[in-house]
Amino acid sequence: MTEKQPVSLPRRCLVLWLCWAGLVPCVTDISYGQEPADRNLRRRRVLYNFDGDSCLSTTANSKGPVPVTVDDVKRLIEEVAYDGSRVDTVLVCINAQVMYYPTKVGTMRGTHSTPEERAKWPASEKQRFANLKAFFDGGVDPYAIMLAETKRRGREALLTFRMNDDHGVDFLRTQFLADHPDWRLGTKQYQGSGAMDFGRQEVRDYTFRLIEEAVRRYDCDGIELDFNRFPRFFKDGETDERVAKMNSLVERVRSMLDEVGRQRGRRLILGVRVPSNFGRTPPTPETARQIGCDVPAWAKHGWLDYVAVSEFLFERGDLPVEQWKRAITTVPVYGGIECTRGGGQKNLRADEYRAAARELMRKNANGVYMFNFFTSREGGEKAYEPSFEVLNELGVINQSDQQP
């Protein structure tokens, strides 16, 4: 992985003098040793997304939910970031409306469910809840362990934040939406769960505070905003109005990351996973903008460090990566591979992952993005181990790591 080199003292002084003299634009990043042009030099052949959920209730060959230890958590990273693996970036998800850790801003997963609801939870959720309780009661944060182990293995360690999860089950219920049911998009049955209306300033403020809390809590290299979980954000409003409101939130997150980055002495990454169309049509920059996400503008403003384009749940092989590359020229664009094609197939076979990656590379994606790769471990006796061996084969781009 290419390391970012700090600006030498003489050069730093020269740049500051030129800024003072008005000969070049002043750059805020140099105050913490990172020039903006350097942000695209990081190699990301494969980005691997952990959901933060099933990885805390299953282990290798477990055939179902089991207790999880610290060693099991470390092994999660070893399985994907082994020597020879092309996984350069590991993303750890820490929310789905609820937060997966004890939070002062929001609601921790499962804590807003009634005893009667908990009794009806599936075995996987009961075990996950017990595992997390044991960890946090013992003063251990498994997500911090995952991030630290990722860094120890020389990989980039990012959080990934689901912007508007809409699974709508009781253990994802939040106090925020229970208190303000009219701020929901009204898409799920459980009051207090489901997607939120980002047309409201209160929702955008709340979301920002959750993101800020997570970034300040964890020693991460940055955070990804996952707009594909789920790709709906507004009850009403014209497109330009939606775009302006979402722009303000993304810019606010970028500013917060810059502030925290200065405190930590490094630039913190901001990536986005763009919204899809629930599989109805391939996601394009224009369809994302209609939803309220003007991703090319975010890149043009310098708020982003990368963009990931994915379908919703099912692999179809028709991502319009070329359109995204034409619209976004300043940061890398990665192509997502979903874990299943639907129709009863549990997960892609190893050869299907290879074929999907080759197609993305053919379209000049800067790397591949793996989502739900590990879910073959779910399903009880029918569960099977993921094809971890393919992770040392994916993400090669024309014999070199090309950049935008």
C-alpha positions in Angstrom: 0.0 0.0 0.0 1.4 3.4 -1.0 2.1 5.5 2.0 1.4 9.2 1.9 4.6 11.2 2.4 4.6 14.3 4.6 5.6 17.6 3.2 9.2 18.4 4.1 9.8 21.4 6.4 11.5 23.6 3.8 8.8 22.9 1.2 6.1 23.5 3.8 7.6 26.8 4.6 7.8 27.7 1.0 4.1 26.8 0.4 3.0 28.8 3.4 5.0 31.8 2.2 3.5 31.6 -1.3 0.0 31.4 0.3 0.8 34.5 2.4 2.1 36.3 -0.7 -1.1 35.4 -2.6 0.9 33.6 -5.3 -0.9 30.2 -4.8 -4.2 29.3 -3.2 -3.9 28.4 0.4 -4.4 24.7 1.2 -5.8 23.7 4.5 -4.5 20.1 4.3 -0.8 21.0 4.6 -1.3 21.8 8.3 -1.5 18.1 9.0 1.0 16.8 6.5 -1.2 15.9 3.5 -1.4 17.5 0.1 -4.7 17.1 -1.7 -3.1 15.7 -4.8 -1.7 12.8 -2.8 -5.1 11.4 -1.8 -5.5 9.5 -5.1 -2.2 7.6 -4.8 -3.5 5.1 -2.3 -3.9 1.7 -3.9 -7.2 0.0 -3.4 -7.5 -3.1 -5.5 -10.2 -4.7 -3.4 -12.4 -3.0 -0.8 -14.1 -5.5 1.6 -17.2 -4.5 3.5 -18.1 -6.2 6.8 -21.7 -5.8 7.8 -20.8 -5.6 11.5 -23.7 -8.0 12.1 -23.3 -11.6 11.0 -19.6 -11.4 11.5 -20.3 -11.0 15.2 -22.5 -14.1 15.4 -20.8 -16.6 13.1 -17.3 -18.0 12.9 -15.4 -20.2 10.5 -17.3 -23.5 10.0 -19.8 -22.6 12.7 -22.9 -23.7 10.7 -25.0 -21.1 12.6 -24.8 -18.5 15.4 -22.2 -19.2 18.1 -20.4 -17.2 20.8 -17.6 -15.1 19.4 -14.2 -14.4 21.1 -11.6 -11.8 20.6 -9.5 -14.3 18.7 -12.5 -14.9 16.4 -12.8 -11.2 15.7 -9.1 -11.0 14.8 -9.5 -14.0 12.6 -12.2 -12.2 10.6 -9.5 -9.8 9.4 -6.9 -12.5 8.9 -9.3 -14.3 6.6 -9.6 -11.4 4.2 -6.3 -9.5 4.7 -4.0 -12.5 4.6 -0.5 -12.3 2.9 -1.1 -12.2 -0.8 -4.7 -11.0 -0.6 -5.4 -8.0 -2.7 -7.8 -6.5 -0.1 -6.2 -3.1 0.5 -9.2 -1.6 2.3 -11.4 -3.1 5.0 -14.7 -1.4 5.8 -16.5 -2.1 9.2 -20.2 -1.3 9.4 -21.3 0.1 12.8 -25.0 0.9 12.2 -28.3 0.2 10.6 -30.4 3.1 11.9 -29.5 1.8 15.3 -25.8 1.9 16.4 -23.9 -1.4 17.1 -22.0 0.1 20.1 -23.1 1.9 23.2 -24.1 5.3 21.8 -24.8 8.7 23.5 -26.4 10.1 20.4 -28.7 7.3 19.1 -30.0 3.9 20.1 -27.9 0.7 20.4 -29.2 -2.2 18.4 -31.9 -4.3 20.2 -32.2 -2.1 23.3 -35.5 -0.6 22.2 -37.2 -4.0 21.8 -39.7 -5.3 24.4 -39.1 -8.6 26.2 -41.9 -10.2 24.2 -40.2 -9.1 20.9 -36.8 -10.4 22.1 -38.3 -13.8 22.8 -39.4 -13.9 19.1 -35.9 -12.9 17.7 -34.3 -15.4 15.4 -31.4 -17.4 16.9 -28.9 -15.3 15.0 -30.1 -12.1 16.6 -30.3 -13.5 20.1 -26.7 -14.7 19.7 -25.5 -11.5 18.2 -27.1 -9.5 21.0 -25.5 -11.8 23.7 -22.1 -11.6 22.0 -22.1 -7.8 21.9 -23.3 -7.5 25.4 -20.6 -9.8 26.7 -17.9 -7.8 24.8 -19.1 -4.4 25.9 -19.8 -5.5 29.5 -16.2 -6.7 29.6 -14.9 -3.4 28.3 -14.0 -4.8 24.9 -15.1 -3.2 21.6 -15.0 -5.8 18.8 -15.2 -3.2 16.1 -12.2 -1.4 17.5 -10.4 -4.7 17.4 -11.3 -5.2 13.8 -10.0 -1.8 12.8 -6.8 -2.2 14.8 -6.1 -5.6 13.3 -6.7 -4.2 9.8 -4.1 -1.5 10.5 -1.7 -4.0 12.0 -1.8 -5.9 8.7 -1.0 -2.8 6.8 -4.5 -2.2 5.3 -6.7 0.9 5.2 -9.3 0.7 8.0 -12.5 2.6 7.3 -15.9 2.7 9.0 -19.0 2.4 6.7 -22.2 4.1 7.8 -25.6 3.1 6.4 -27.3 6.3 5.6 -30.9 5.2 5.7 -31.4 1.5 6.5 -34.9 0.4 5.9 -35.0 -3.3 7.1 -37.8 -2.3 9.5 -37.5 -4.9 12.2 -38.0 -4.3 15.9 -34.4 -4.7 16.9 -33.5 -1.8 14.6 -36.0 0.5 16.3 -34.6 3.9 17.4 -35.8 6.3 20.1 -35.4 9.1 17.6 -38.0 7.8 15.3 -40.2 6.5 18.1 -40.3 10.1 19.3 -40.9 11.5 15.8 -42.9 9.0 13.8 -43.9 11.7 11.3 -40.2 12.0 10.3 -40.2 8.5 8.9 -40.7 7.7 5.2 -43.4 5.3 6.4 -42.1 2.3 4.5 -42.0 -0.3 7.3 -44.4 -1.6 9.8 -42.6 -1.0 13.1 -43.0 2.4 14.5 -39.5 3.7 15.4 -37.8 1.8 12.6 -37.5 2.3 8.9 -36.1 5.0 6.7 -36.0 8.7 7.6 -37.0 11.8 5.7 -33.8 13.8 4.9 -35.9 16.7 3.9 -36.0 17.6 7.6 -33.1 19.5 9.1 -33.6 17.6 12.3 -32.9 14.3 10.5 -29.8 15.6 8.8 -28.5 17.0 12.1 -29.2 13.7 13.9 -27.4 11.7 11.1 -24.4 14.0 11.2 -24.1 13.6 15.0 -24.2 9.8 14.7 -21.4 10.0 12.0 -19.3 12.4 14.1 -19.7 10.2 17.2 -18.5 7.1 15.3 -15.5 8.9 13.8 -14.4 10.3 17.1 -15.0 7.0 18.9 -12.8 4.9 16.6 -9.2 5.2 15.4 -10.2 4.8 11.8 -8.7 6.0 8.6 -12.0 7.6 7.6 -15.6 6.7 6.9 -17.8 5.7 4.0 -21.3 7.0 3.6 -23.4 4.1 2.2 -26.2 5.7 0.3 -27.2 2.3 -1.1 -28.6 1.1 2.3 -31.3 2.1 1.4 -31.5 4.4 -1.7 -34.5 6.6 -0.6 -34.2 9.8 1.4 -37.0 12.3 0.7 -40.8 12.3 1.0 -41.1 15.2 -1.4 -39.4 18.3 -2.8 -37.9 19.2 -6.2 -34.6 17.6 -7.3 -32.6 20.8 -6.8 -34.0 21.2 -3.3 -33.1 17.6 -2.4 -29.6 18.0 -3.8 -29.0 21.2 -1.9 -30.0 19.6 1.4 -27.9 16.5 0.9 -24.9 18.6 -0.3 -25.0 20.5 2.9 -24.8 17.2 4.9 -21.9 15.8 2.9 -20.0 19.0 3.1 -20.5 19.1 6.8 -19.2 15.6 7.2 -16.1 16.5 5.1 -15.4 19.6 7.4 -15.8 17.4 10.5 -13.3 14.9 9.1 -10.9 17.6 8.3 -11.2 18.9 11.9 -10.6 15.4 13.4 -7.9 14.8 10.9 -6.0 17.8 12.0 -6.2 16.6 15.6 -4.9 13.2 14.6 -2.2 14.5 12.2 -3.5 12.9 9.0 -6.2 13.3 6.4 -9.3 11.2 7.1 -10.9 9.5 4.1 -14.5 10.2 2.9 -15.9 7.7 0.5 -19.4 7.1 -0.7 -21.3 4.1 -2.0 -23.8 5.6 -4.4 -27.5 4.9 -4.3 -28.9 2.3 -6.8 -32.5 2.1 -8.1 -33.4 -1.1 -6.1 -32.3 -3.1 -9.2 -35.0 -1.6 -11.5 -32.4 0.1 -13.7 -28.6 0.4 -13.4 -27.5 3.3 -11.2 -26.2 6.3 -13.0 -25.1 9.8 -11.9 -28.4 11.2 -13.1 -30.6 8.7 -11.2 -28.5 9.3 -8.1 -29.1 13.0 -8.5 -32.8 12.6 -8.8 -32.7 10.8 -5.4 -30.8 13.8 -4.0 -27.2 12.6 -4.3 -25.2 14.7 -6.7 -22.1 12.6 -6.4 -20.1 14.2 -9.2 -20.6 17.6 -7.5 -19.3 16.1 -4.2 -16.2 15.0 -6.0 -15.7 18.2 -7.8 -15.9 20.2 -4.6 -13.1 18.0 -3.2 -15.2 16.4 -0.4 -14.7 12.8 -1.5 -11.7 10.5 -1.8 -13.4 7.7 -3.7 -16.7 6.5 -5.1 -18.1 3.0 -5.1 -20.9 2.0 -7.5 -23.0 -1.0 -6.7 -26.3 -2.7 -7.5 -28.9 -3.4 -4.8 -28.5 -7.0 -3.4 -28.2 -8.9 -6.7 -25.3 -9.2 -9.1 -26.3 -8.3 -12.7 -23.0 -7.5 -14.3 -24.3 -4.3 -16.0 -22.9 -1.5 -13.8 -22.4 1.6 -16.0 -18.9 2.2 -14.6 -17.9 4.1 -17.8 -20.6 6.7 -17.1 -19.4 7.2 -13.6 -15.8 7.5 -14.7 -16.7 10.2 -17.3 -18.7 12.1 -14.6 -16.0 11.7 -11.9 -12.4 12.3 -12.9 -10.7 13.5 -9.7 -11.1 10.4 -7.4 -11.1 6.6 -8.0 -14.4 4.9 -9.0 -14.8 1.3 -7.8 -17.2 -1.3 -9.0 -19.3 -3.4 -6.6 -19.9 -7.1 -6.8 -23.0 -8.3 -5.0 -22.9 -11.8 -3.4 -25.9 -13.4 -5.2 -27.8 -13.4 -8.4 -31.1 -14.2 -6.7 -33.3 -17.1 -7.7 -32.2 -19.3 -4.8 -28.5 -19.2 -5.3 -26.8 -18.5 -2.0 -23.6 -16.8 -3.1 -21.6 -16.5 -6.3 -19.1 -19.2 -7.0 -15.4 -18.4 -7.1 -15.4 -18.4 -10.9 -18.4 -16.0 -10.9 -16.5 -13.6 -8.7 -13.5 -13.7 -11.0 -15.7 -13.1 -14.1 -17.5 -10.2 -12.4 -14.2 -8.6 -11.4 -12.8 -9.0 -14.9 -15.9 -7.3 -16.4 -15.5 -4.4 -13.9 -11.8 -4.1 -14.8 -12.7 -4.1 -18.5 -14.9 -1.1 -17.8 -11.9 0.7 -16.2 -13.0 0.5 -12.6 -10.2 1.4 -10.3 -10.8 -1.7 -8.2 -13.6 -3.9 -6.9 -15.8 -3.6 -3.9 -17.1 -6.7 -2.1 -20.4 -6.6 -0.3 -22.0 -9.4 1.8 -19.2 -11.8 0.6 -19.3 -13.6 3.9 -23.1 -14.4 4.0 -22.6 -17.9 2.8 -21.8 -18.6 6.5 -25.5 -18.0 7.3 -28.2 -20.6 6.9 -27.5 -23.3 9.4 -26.5 -26.7 8.1 -26.6 -25.4 4.5 -24.0 -22.8 5.3 -20.6 -23.0 3.7 -17.3 -21.1 3.8 -16.8 -18.1 1.5 -14.3 -18.3 -1.4 -11.6 -16.4 0.4 -9.0 -17.7 -2.1 -10.3 -15.4 -4.8 -9.3 -12.3 -2.8 -5.7 -12.8 -4.0 -6.8 -12.7 -7.6 -9.2 -9.7 -8.0 -8.6 -6.1 -8.7 -5.8 -6.2 -11.3 -6.2 -3.4 -13.8 -4.4 -3.8 -17.1 -1.3 -5.1 -15.3 -1.0 -2.0 -13.2 -3.0 0.0 -10.6 -4.4 2.8 -12.7 -5.7 6.0 -11.1 -8.3 8.5 -12.4 
